[in-house]
Amino acid sequence: MLRQRLLRLLKENKGEYISGQKLSDELNVSRTAIWKHINELKNEGYQIEAHHKLGYILLSEPDLLIYEEVSPYLTTDFIGKNYIHKLVIDSTNNLAKEIASNVPDGTVIIAEEQTAGRGRLGRSWISQKGCGIWMSIILKPNIQPQEAINLTQVAAISVVKAIEEVFHVESKIKWPNDIILNNKKVCGILTEMSSEIDKINYVIIGIGVNVNCDNFPEELKGKATSLYLETNSKVDRKKLTASILNNLEFYYNAYLQKGFVYIRPICIEKSITIGRQIKVIANEGEIEGKAVTIDNNGSLVVETKEGKRLSIMSGDVSV
Ligand code: BT5
């Protein structure tokens, strides 16, 4: 808490000196305590200069998604109140699973780099250092386990809305879990769950957004992109992180209160899948046809050549 209040004061006076005495008076702690915390902040990448007479001056903040940097933009009531930041981790979804039972609803885990980021069905998710948003949100909704699949859609529209809000560009959802910008994948969502037959213990929403990444491995070239590559300017990861979480809380609450019908029109409006001839690899097998709509349960409705309409709950779509 002291550290957060100290940072707030330094930020309010960014670019100007603030005396050690003033800081210690305002924060009601000794000047030695201030000095200790300043050193900690410097170690984390805050550029702070000290002058024996003038005091301390904050020159710049690190490009890290730590709580102090993201929280000024957060307007949520519960998502992100418990916030865990890691410089390196295997996968934020893995840590989320380990701790989910013992942490509050809305806990966020975010990392600068993942060494074993995961996609669906054991696929891997490239998560290079400092260039993306690699995070997991732990939710404990009071819904039926079979409805949890809708939370992928809730997360997808939240990412699309956040990208629109912060960068004024329109991205689209490739059902069920890809966010597409100019025909390339800019974000993927991995929803995992632990449940009893009729009760959810927790759901983990893993969101990976390529923000300032500019170098993808050969196999992803042509398929993956980043906001930086598409907008040609370096992007503020902090604002986007907060905006995704703000939107997620809003649409999650709306979904819980009003059901999927409330978010369905947005899922349809933002879908890049509907109206296209597609091939889906689903539990039911391989299905070819035209994607016609998303139904009231969040399933993709596909009309086959024979005119048969099939509702698919999850699967891998290709065009
Ligand atoms: C996904 O799976 O798209 C889900 C990705 C979820 C990532 C987040 S990051 C935070 C959290 N922690 C984790 O460990 N995971 C979540 P899927 O639909 O199966 O797509 C995986 C495929 O996307 C791969 O097989 C690649 O072809 C492609 N891919 C991998 N890394 C990518 C990247 N950075 N950008 C775009 N495409 C990528």
Boltz pocket constraint, residues with backbone or C-beta under 6 A from the ligand:
constraints:
  - pocket:
      binder: B
      contacts: [[A, 90], [A, 91], [A, 92], [A, 93], [A, 94], [A, 114], [A, 116], [A, 117], [A, 118], [A, 119], [A, 120], [A, 121], [A, 123], [A, 124], [A, 125], [A, 126], [A, 127], [A, 133], [A, 134], [A, 135], [A, 136], [A, 177], [A, 178], [A, 185], [A, 186], [A, 187], [A, 188], [A, 189], [A, 190], [A, 206], [A, 207], [A, 208], [A, 209], [A, 210], [A, 219], [A, 220], [A, 223], [A, 224], [A, 225]]
      max_distance: 6.0
